[in-house]
């Protein structure tokens, strides 16, 4: 069974809360990336934390995310791609 988008978003929220102290983060797809409350260094730290939490490796992180939805789409796409290439567990 493929990982759910809701599960990916839940993990993204949990990392923002636990690692960065951002409670009830707004992960609305139309929100700008800046709405996460992270500066550029914090954003890259966030992606490293997501790699660990989701057991992923981002080979090349795009720098042109305009909205939170862009980020969610990228992260969930990587979850699906990397789980599929890993085969059944």
Secondary structure by P-SEA (a helix, b strand, c coil): ccccaaaaaaaaaaaaaaaccccccccccccccccccccaaaaaaaaaaaaaaacccccccccccccaaaaaaaaaaaaaaaaaaaccc
